[in-house]
Amino acid sequence: MPTFNQLIHHGREEKRRTDRTRALDQEKTTAETDRLGLAGAGSFKSINFVQSISEEDEQCSRKKNINFVHVLLIKKKTFVTVTDAKGNKKTGASAGCLEERKGRSRLSRYAAEATAEHVGRSARKMGLKSVVMKVKGSTFFRKKKKVILSWREGFRGEGVGAKRSPIMYIHDVTNFHIMDADSPKNVVFK
């Protein structure tokens, strides 16, 4: 039967052996990552490795090239703006800046549709492939729908029927304020 000191010595030897095998395994994985061209990536669970794989992915690169069309519909004005993913403005217009609408009413439904169609044409000239529509405004959805369809019509051009729609999805970002018991109210007490 081994003594207490022999057991401790044996345990230390076992620990040294496992540490050596771990170091060898680490060297093997490092050599393998160097062989695969992933030097500096470290562990395969590293975020850099995952990011390098996702950058090569075709679908992920398409998502980076998404452009946004911001449509703001308020009572007397209409703004349509095209931005890139970072928020830099590429093109835009309002109902008052159109030449054919100078001096006329800017709050009509036609003014909003004409503005959206104008921006759609300019977006097509810029060579955009796909967009995400962000619609904001407390108007009826019928007016929002007409503006979206007229932007698409302007983007497609005249005479083109069965072309794929450039709009990937439509997001209504209108904030609706709901008064409840916890919200602050502007009440004047006399």
C-alpha positions as CSV (number, residue, x, y, z in Angstrom):
1,M,0.0,0.0,0.0
2,P,1.4,3.4,-1.0
3,T,2.1,6.0,1.6
4,F,0.6,9.4,1.7
5,N,3.7,11.1,0.2
6,Q,3.7,8.6,-2.7
7,L,0.1,9.4,-3.4
8,I,0.8,13.1,-3.5
9,H,3.8,12.6,-5.7
10,H,1.8,10.4,-8.0
11,G,-0.9,13.0,-8.2
12,R,1.6,15.7,-9.1
13,E,3.1,13.5,-11.9
14,E,-0.4,12.8,-13.3
15,K,-1.1,16.5,-13.3
16,R,2.1,17.3,-15.2
17,R,1.3,14.6,-17.8
18,T,-2.1,16.1,-18.4
19,D,-0.7,19.6,-18.6
20,R,1.9,18.4,-21.2
21,T,-0.8,16.7,-23.3
22,R,-3.0,19.8,-23.2
23,A,0.0,21.9,-24.4
24,L,0.6,19.4,-27.2
25,D,-3.1,19.5,-28.2
26,Q,-3.0,23.3,-28.2
27,E,0.1,23.3,-30.4
28,K,-1.7,20.8,-32.8
29,T,-4.8,23.0,-33.0
30,T,-2.6,26.1,-33.6
31,A,-0.7,24.3,-36.3
32,E,-4.0,23.2,-37.9
33,T,-5.4,26.8,-37.8
34,D,-2.2,28.0,-39.5
35,R,-2.6,25.3,-42.1
36,L,-6.2,26.4,-42.8
37,G,-5.2,30.0,-43.1
38,L,-6.8,31.0,-39.8
39,A,-3.7,32.2,-38.0
40,G,-4.5,34.5,-35.2
41,A,-8.1,33.3,-35.0
42,G,-7.4,31.3,-31.9
43,S,-10.2,29.0,-30.8
44,F,-12.8,27.9,-33.4
45,K,-15.4,29.5,-31.1
46,S,-13.7,32.9,-31.4
47,I,-15.9,35.6,-32.7
48,N,-13.3,36.6,-35.3
49,F,-13.6,33.2,-36.9
50,V,-17.4,33.4,-37.0
51,Q,-17.2,36.9,-38.4
52,S,-14.8,35.8,-41.1
53,I,-17.1,33.0,-42.1
54,S,-20.2,35.3,-42.1
55,E,-18.4,37.9,-44.3
56,E,-17.8,35.3,-47.0
57,D,-21.5,34.3,-46.9
58,E,-23.4,35.7,-49.9
59,Q,-26.7,36.3,-48.1
60,C,-24.9,38.2,-45.3
61,S,-23.2,40.5,-47.9
62,R,-26.6,41.2,-49.6
63,K,-28.0,42.3,-46.2
64,K,-25.2,44.9,-45.9
65,N,-26.1,46.4,-49.2
66,I,-29.7,47.1,-48.2
67,N,-31.0,50.6,-48.8
68,F,-33.8,52.1,-46.9
69,V,-36.7,54.3,-48.2
70,H,-38.1,56.5,-45.5
71,V,-41.5,57.8,-46.1
72,L,-42.9,60.5,-43.8
73,L,-46.5,61.4,-44.3
74,I,-47.9,64.2,-42.1
75,K,-50.9,66.4,-42.6
76,K,-49.6,69.0,-44.9
77,K,-46.3,67.5,-46.1
78,T,-44.8,64.4,-47.6
79,F,-41.1,63.5,-47.4
80,V,-39.5,60.5,-49.2
81,T,-35.8,59.8,-48.6
82,V,-33.5,57.0,-49.8
83,T,-30.6,56.2,-47.4
84,D,-28.0,53.4,-47.2
85,A,-27.6,51.0,-44.3
86,K,-25.4,53.6,-42.3
87,G,-28.1,56.3,-42.7
88,N,-26.3,58.4,-45.3
89,K,-28.8,60.1,-47.6
90,K,-28.6,59.1,-51.2
91,T,-31.6,60.9,-52.7
92,G,-34.9,62.4,-51.5
93,A,-37.7,64.8,-52.3
94,S,-40.7,66.5,-50.7
95,A,-44.0,67.5,-52.2
96,G,-42.9,71.1,-52.5
97,C,-39.7,70.5,-54.4
98,L,-41.3,68.9,-57.5
99,E,-41.4,71.2,-60.6
100,E,-44.8,70.0,-61.8
101,R,-46.3,70.7,-58.3
102,K,-45.0,74.2,-57.8
103,G,-47.7,76.5,-56.5
104,R,-50.3,73.7,-56.0
105,S,-51.6,72.0,-53.0
106,R,-49.0,69.8,-51.2
107,L,-51.4,68.0,-49.0
108,S,-53.3,66.1,-51.6
109,R,-53.0,62.4,-52.1
110,Y,-51.7,63.0,-55.6
111,A,-48.8,65.2,-54.3
112,A,-47.6,62.3,-52.1
113,E,-47.9,59.8,-54.9
114,A,-46.0,62.1,-57.3
115,T,-43.2,62.7,-54.8
116,A,-42.8,58.9,-54.2
117,E,-42.8,58.2,-57.9
118,H,-40.1,60.9,-58.5
119,V,-37.9,59.4,-55.8
120,G,-38.5,55.9,-57.2
121,R,-37.2,57.0,-60.6
122,S,-34.1,58.6,-59.2
123,A,-33.4,55.4,-57.1
124,R,-33.6,53.3,-60.3
125,K,-31.1,55.6,-62.0
126,M,-28.7,55.2,-59.1
127,G,-28.8,51.4,-59.6
128,L,-30.4,50.2,-56.4
129,K,-31.4,46.5,-56.3
130,S,-33.4,46.1,-53.1
131,V,-34.8,48.4,-50.5
132,V,-36.7,48.3,-47.2
133,M,-39.6,50.7,-46.9
134,K,-40.0,52.5,-43.6
135,V,-43.3,54.3,-43.5
136,K,-44.2,56.8,-40.8
137,G,-47.2,59.0,-40.4
138,S,-50.6,59.0,-38.7
139,T,-52.6,59.0,-42.0
140,F,-54.9,56.2,-43.1
141,F,-53.2,53.1,-44.5
142,R,-54.9,53.7,-47.9
143,K,-52.7,56.8,-48.4
144,K,-49.6,54.8,-47.2
145,K,-50.4,52.0,-49.6
146,K,-50.8,54.4,-52.6
147,V,-47.4,56.0,-51.8
148,I,-45.7,52.6,-51.6
149,L,-47.2,51.5,-54.9
150,S,-46.3,54.7,-56.6
151,W,-42.7,54.5,-55.4
152,R,-42.6,50.9,-56.8
153,E,-44.1,52.1,-60.1
154,G,-41.6,54.9,-60.4
155,F,-38.8,52.4,-59.7
156,R,-39.9,49.9,-62.2
157,G,-40.5,52.4,-65.0
158,E,-43.2,52.4,-67.6
159,G,-44.0,49.4,-69.7
160,V,-42.3,46.9,-67.4
161,G,-44.8,44.5,-66.0
162,A,-43.5,41.2,-64.6
163,K,-40.3,42.5,-63.0
164,R,-39.5,41.4,-59.4
165,S,-40.4,44.0,-56.8
166,P,-37.4,45.8,-55.3
167,I,-39.1,46.1,-51.9
168,M,-37.9,43.4,-49.6
169,Y,-40.3,44.3,-46.8
170,I,-42.4,47.2,-45.4
171,H,-42.1,48.4,-41.9
172,D,-44.6,50.9,-40.4
173,V,-42.7,52.8,-37.7
174,T,-45.5,55.2,-36.7
175,N,-45.6,55.8,-32.9
176,F,-49.0,55.7,-31.5
177,H,-49.4,57.3,-28.1
178,I,-51.7,55.5,-25.8
179,M,-52.9,57.3,-22.7
180,D,-53.1,55.0,-19.6
181,A,-52.9,55.5,-15.9
182,D,-49.1,55.6,-15.7
183,S,-48.4,58.1,-18.5
184,P,-47.9,61.8,-17.6
185,K,-50.7,64.1,-18.4
186,N,-50.7,67.8,-18.9
187,V,-53.4,68.7,-16.4
188,V,-53.8,72.2,-15.0
189,F,-55.3,72.2,-11.5
190,K,-57.1,75.4,-10.4
